Amino acid sequence: MKLKPPMWLPYLDPVLAAGVGGGVGYWLEIGFWPTLAVALICGFTPILAYRLWKRLHHRR
């Protein structure tokens, strides 16, 4: 059985970035730039996971 990645996974990035960035910024009371860095990292994670999943399962 071949598993496919969810099609909505790349579109999760704006929601995840806003939620995690806002939550970490509020909870840790850090400045703008560290909050932005956390939001960017969490925003690109679903895109990278989707591409990695596609690459690993395409080779089979």
Backbone hydrogen bonds, N-H to C=O, Kabsch-Sander energy under -0.5 kcal/mol:
donor,donor_aa,acceptor,acceptor_aa,energy
3,L,1,M,-0.6
9,L,6,P,-1.3
11,Y,8,W,-0.7
12,L,9,L,-1.3
13,D,10,P,-0.8
16,L,12,L,-2.7
17,A,13,D,-2.6
18,A,14,P,-2.2
19,G,15,V,-2.4
20,V,16,L,-2.6
21,G,17,A,-2.2
22,G,18,A,-2.2
23,G,19,G,-2.3
24,V,20,V,-2.9
25,G,21,G,-2.3
26,Y,22,G,-2.2
27,W,23,G,-2.9
28,L,24,V,-2.7
29,E,25,G,-0.7
30,I,25,G,-0.7
35,T,31,G,-1.4
36,L,32,F,-2.6
37,A,33,W,-2.4
38,V,34,P,-2.3
39,A,35,T,-2.3
40,L,36,L,-2.5
41,I,37,A,-2.3
42,C,38,V,-2.5
43,G,39,A,-1.8
44,F,40,L,-2.0
45,T,41,I,-1.0
48,L,44,F,-2.3
49,A,45,T,-2.6
50,Y,46,P,-2.2
51,R,47,I,-2.3
52,L,48,L,-2.4
53,W,49,A,-2.5
54,K,50,Y,-2.6
55,R,51,R,-2.3
56,L,52,L,-2.6
57,H,53,W,-2.3
58,H,54,K,-1.3
59,R,55,R,-1.0
